[in-house]
């Protein structure tokens, strides 16, 4: 108990620079793990951008009355949904095997699967074949989505958690930027290799990633859950491991297991709701709308070259926004940024909707739409985009983190399926044909998300996992998380409002030698 106390206080007292020095290798390994998301960001944007790519349209689309080719709204939705369907399967598989075999082996297995499934996508000649490939490759993508952020949150201390988890968003943006650049370079080709070469580039990622992950250390939190300790074996853990064990055992007091059912019991129900809706907001704040930006720019009247150039600039701004978020969240915290970002994006989406009144052929309206989309992407990647990864990795209990993240990401994927069903129909002239009027719909959706955030999203900034456990167990209001003082180890301070969380060593299952240094 004393070692756990010392470790908690030491972690809270560490500054940013000291944390970087002490946990330098952990940061580097976390960054390497997150590189898997660069690959996924590349792959995901590739498909959505190809909907606006002439050779791809000619191969997989239908001929319109004016002689041009267009992929139908139904197939646009189907291909995107296929990938999300695979991710749902992969996420649930991950939730089972990651707890059993650890993060490293699970991630390597997913990368092996990627290598094989890319063959199907590369050699596809029909939309059905492409759909099968997208469905299958979605399975390993589902694994990447949770392990990268949980690993980042578990190998680094409190003051580095936000930076390493939000770095995952930067990896998404880097992948999207690379995909935009590749497609912009391929515009000079008018044959099938214009889209097959980008597909083939997906093979670059898995092998070096597998080699590096094999050499990486396993998450210590994962090891503390996988390893069984016996009272007959003398065990002298250092203070940090003691804190992990204390937090893990403290959660055992209120949790009888680590099954998916536990996510919906007692205090975990609230935590599950928060992480699920927080991740769902990434879609319903209008981000799906922006992910079709290249196709959207074309439908707004911009030429193909200008559309791909705008998309390239869009994701360059996204990377800058993620860097800015690291400074903003240190100053304002997660909750404030998450809320203010949604309010500002709501305004931007409303402006995009208003440009529809200027008419389809209005050049000023076309570039206003493009400019607002650029500002939207910068805002999203300064606030909601990166902070979501920090929030969903910090707010679940440590024992249920992988399963909580799996369920939350699957809720996100269901939200993506819904939005990918309706977004192509909003934009596609062969379907609803709303064009820029779609901005009104997403502005309303974003406003509702902001209302939920104000009332339900707590502030985890500066809290250890054990402190968050106490706040949730005491059912503290989300708006009071930031100002509530906690003394979980029963060290009283006069004049302070204290919530004590003191459990006898025997009830926590700790060995007697843990109570002394």
N, C-alpha and C positions, 0 to 999 in steps of 0.2 A: 504493500500500500504506500509506504514512504517513497519507494522508487517511482511509482506511478505519479505520486504527487510532485516529486522533483522534476520528472520528465515533462509533465504538463506545464509547470511554471517556467521551466527552461525553454520550452517550445514557444510559449507566449512572449517571453522576453527576448527571443532572438529577433534581431532586425533583418531587413531584406538582404543587406550585403553579407551579414554573418551567416544567414541561411544559405545563400548561394555558395559561400566558401565551404561550409560544412557538408552540404548536400550536392556538391558539384557533379559527382558521378551519377547520382540519382536523377538530376535534372537532364543530363545528357542522354541517359537511357530512356527517360520519359519522352524526350523529344524524338528519339529514334522510333519508339513504339508508335508515336502519333503520325509518323511518316506514312503509315498504312492508309491514313485518311486522305493524304495527297493523291494516292492512287484512286481512291473511291471518288474524290471530288472531280478528278480528271474524267473518269468513266461516266459519272452521272451527268455532267454538263455536256459531254460529248453527244449523247443521244438527243437531249433537248435542243441543242444547237443545230444538229443535223437536219432537223425538221425544216430549217430555212436554207439548207444547202442544196443547190440545183442538182448535182449528180445523184444524191441520195433521194431527192424528190422524184427524179426520173425513174430510179430503180424500184422504189417501194410505193410510189404514189399513183394517183389517177390523173388522167388528162382532163383539164378544164376546157370550157368553151373557147377561151382565148388562146389555146394552144400550150399554156404552161401546165406544169405538173404540181400536184399538191397531195401530201399525205392526208388522208381523211382524219377528221377529228376523232373518230372512233378508234382508229389505229394509233394515233398519237397518245390517246388516253391508255389504250391497251398495252402499248410497249412500256410506258412509264409505270403503269400499275403492276405489270409483270415483275419488274425489278423490285418494287416495294413488297409484292407478295412473297418473293424469295427472301427478302430481308426479314419478314415476320417469322418465317420458318427458321432462318439462321439464328435469329435472336433467341428463340425458345430453346433451340439446341444448345446454344452458347450458355444459357442460364443453367443448364444441367451439367454440361461437361467441364465448364470453367471451374466450378466448385469442386469437381472431382479430380481433375488433372492439373489445375493451375492455368494461369494466363498464357504462359509461353507456349506450351504444347498445343493449346487450343488455337492460338493465333497462327502457328506454323501450319497446322492442319487446314485452316481456312485459306492460307496462301497457296498451298498445294492444290486445293480445289479451284482457285482462281486460274491457275495455269491451264488446267484442263478445259474450263468452261469458256475461256477466251477463244478457243478453237471454233466452238459452235458459232459465236458471234462473227468471227472473221470470215468464215466460209458460208455465211447465210446468204441466200439468194432470194428468199421470199420473206414476207412479214411474219409468217407463222414460225419459220426457222429462227428469225431474229427474236421473236417473243420467247421461244423456248430458251434461247441463250441468255436473255435478260432475266428470266425467271430463275435459272440455275445460278447465274453469277451473283444474284441478289442474296443467296444463302451465305457465302463468305462475307459479303458486305455487311450483313447483319452482325456478324461476329466482330468486325472492325469497329462498329459504331459504339459498342459498349466497353470492350476491353481497353481501348486506348484511353478513354477518359477515367475509367476506374483505376487503371494502373497509374496514371498521372496523379490522381488524387491520393493514392495510397503510398507512393514512394517518397513524397515530399512533405515538409512540415507545413504548419498552418499558413505562414506568411508567403509560401510559394504555391500553395494549392491553386489559387485563382489564376496565376500566371500560366502554370503548366496545363491546366484544364482548358483555359481559353485559347491556348496555343493550338488546340485541336481545330478551332474555327479558322485560324490562320492557315492550317494545313488544307482545309477545305478550299479556301480562297486561292491558295497557291495552285492546287490541282485544277481549279476552274480557270485560272489565269493561263496556265500552260495549255489547257484544252482550247481556249479561245485563240491563243497565239498559233497553235498548230492548224486549226481550221481556217484562220485568216490567211496563213501561208498556203493552204491547199486550194484557195479560191481560183488560182490560175489553172488548175486541172479541171477538165470537163469529162473525165472518165471515172470508172468505178474505184480506181486507186485513190481518188480524192477523199473517199471516206474509209477505204480499207486500210490505208497507211495509218490514220489515227487509231483504228481498231488494233492494228498490229503493235503500236507503241505501248499498249497495255501490258505486253509481255516484259517490258523493261523492268517493272517494279518488283515482282514476287521473289525472284531468286536472291538478290542482295538483301532484301528484307528478311528472308528466312535465315540467311547466314548470320545476320546481326542479332536477330531475336534468339537464336540458339545460344549465343554467347551472353545474352543479357541475364541479369539476376531476376529471380521470381519476386513478386511483390511480398514484402514481409507480412502485411496484413493477411494475404492469402495463405502464407505459410503458417501463420498463427492459428488459422482456422483449419488447415489441413493436418497439422501436427498434433498428435496426442501425447500429453505429458503425464508422467506417472509420479506419484508421491514417493516411490521407492528409489527414484533416480535423483540424486542431488542436481539442482538446477539453479544457476545464478545468472539470470538474464540482466542485461544492462537496463538502464532506466527507460529508454525508449521502448524496448520490447515489453517491459513491465506495464507501460501505459497502454500499449496495444492490447495486452492480455486483460488489463483492468477494464478497458472499454468494452472489449468483447464479452467478458464475464458479466459486466454490469447489464448489458443488453440481454444476456441469458435469463436474468431475473424476470423479465417481462415477456420473453419470447421462448416458446417451447421447442422451436425448430427453425429451420431455414427453408421451409417450403414456400411455394407461391401463395398458399392460403394465408400464411402469416402476414403478408402484405396488407391484408384487408381486415386485420384484427386490431382492436384497441388503438393505441397512439399511432401505429404504423399506417392505419387507414388515412389519417390526415397527411402523413408524409408521402404516401403513395399518390394521393390526389394532387399534392403540390408539384411533385416531380413530373407527373403525367401531363398536367395542364401547362406547366412551364415549358415543357418540350413541344407540346401541341401548338403553343403560341408562335413558335418559329415558323409554322406553316400558315396559321390563320391571321398573322399580322401582315400577310401579303407577299411573303417571300417566294411562294410558288409562282405568283404572278411575275416576279422579277427573274425567276429561273428560266422563263420562256422569253427572256428579253430580246434575243436575236430575232426570233420569229415575230415577236411583238413589234419590234422596230420596223420590220419589213411590212407588216400589216398596217402600221401607222403611216407608211409611205416612203420610208428611207430605202435607198438602194442596198443591195446585198453587201457591197464593200463597206459602206457606211455603217450598216447594221453590225457587222462583225467587228469593225473598228471600235464602235461604241461599246460593245460587249467587252472587248479587251480593256478599254479604259475603265469600264465599270468594275472589273475585278481587281484592277490595279488600285483603285480607290478603296475597294474592300479590304485589301491587305493593309493599306495605310490606316483604315478605320480600326482594324484589330490592334495595331500597335498603339493607337491613341487610347483604346479601351483600357490598356494596362495602366495608364496614368489616371484616367478618369475614375476607374473603380477603386483605386487607392484613395482618391480624394472623396468620392461620394458614396462608395459602397455598391453592392449588387442591386439591391431593391430599387433604389432611387434611379439608377441608370436604366434598369429594365423598364420601369414605368415611364420615364421621360422619353425614352427612345420610341416607345409605342405611340405616345401622344404626337410626337413630331412626325412619325411615319404616317399616321392617320391624316395629318394635314397635307403631306406630300401626295398621298394617294388621291385625296379629294381634288387637289389641283390637277393631277393627271386626268381625272374624270372630267373636269371642267373644260379641258382642251378639246373635248369631242364636239363642243358647240361651235368651234371655229371651222369645222368641215374637214374632210379627208385630205383634200389637196392643198391645204394651207401650210406653206413651208415653215412659217414661224411656229405654228402649233406642233408640227412634227419635231422640231428641234427643242421646243419647250418640253415636250413629252420625254425626249431623250435626256435632257438635262435633269429633269425631276427624277428620272429613274436612276441617274448617276448619284444624285444627292441621297436618294432613298437607300441605295446600296451602301454608300458610305455610312449613313446613319445606322442601318441595320448591323453592319459589321463593327460599329463602335459600341453598340449596346446589346440588343437582343441576341444577335448571332453568337458572339463569344461568351457572353455571360450565362447563357443557357447551359453551356457545358460545365461551367463552374457550379452553378446551382444544383443541377441534377446529380452531380457527383458528391456534393457536400451534404445535401439534406436527407438522404436515406440513412438508415442505421448501417453501421459497418458490416454487421453480420448478414444483412439482406441487401447490401448495395448492388451486387451483380444482378440479382433477381429483380430488384426495384428498377434498375436501369434498363433491364430487358423489357419489363412491362411498360415503362414510360416510353421507351423508344418504339415499341410496337403500337402504342397509342398514337405516337407521332406518325408512324407509317400508315396507320388507318386514316389519320387526318390527311396525309399526303395522297392517299388513294382517292379520297373524296375530292380534294382540291385539284388533283390531276384528271379527275373525271370532268370537272366543270370548267377548268381554266382553258383547255384547248377549244372547247365549245364557245366560250366567251369570245375568243380571239379569232378563231377560224371563220373565214367568210362563207364556207360551205355549211356551217352550223348556225349558231346564234348570231355571230358577227357583231358583237358589242364593240369591239375595238377598245379605244381608250375609255369608253363608258364603264369598262370593268373596274376602273379605279374607284368608282363610287361603292361598288360591292365590297371591295377589300378595305376601303376606308371604314365602312360600318363594322366589318369583322374585327378590324384592328382596334376600334373603339371599345368593343365588348371585351376584348382581351385586356385592355388597359384597366377597365373597371374591375375585373377579377384580380389583376395584379395588385391593385390598391388595397383590396380587402383581405387577400389570402396569402400573398407571397411574403415570407419573413426575410430578415437580413442575417445571413450567416457570417458576415465579415468579422474576422478576428476571433472566431469561436473554434475551440477544439471540438472533436467529434463527441467527446464525453459531455461537454457543455451543451451541445445541441440536443443530446439525448435528454438532459435535464429539462431544457426549455420545452421540448415536446411533451415530456411526461407530465409536467406541471400545467400543460395546456395554455401556455402564454400566448396572447394575441399576436398575430403576425406583425402588427404595427408597434408592438412593445419589445420585440426580440432585441433590438439594438440597444435599448436603455435598461434592460433587466440585468441586475448583478447576480452572479452565481458564485457560491462557495461550495463546491461539491465534496471537498475533503474536510469539511467541518472546522475550518480555521476562521473564527468569527472576527469581524471588524466592527467596532462600535459605530453606530449611526448609519450603517448600511442595511438596505433591505436584502436579506440573504435567503436563498432557497438552498437548504442543505440536502445533499444526497449522499448519505453515509450508509454503507452496507457493511456488515461484519464480514471479515475475511472468509469465514467458514461458509456463509451463505453464497459467496461469489465463487466458491470452488477453487480459490487460490491456495497455494501451498504456504505453510508457515514461514518458510525462508524468504518469502516475498515481502514480508512486513518489516524487514530490517535491511539496512544497506549492506 
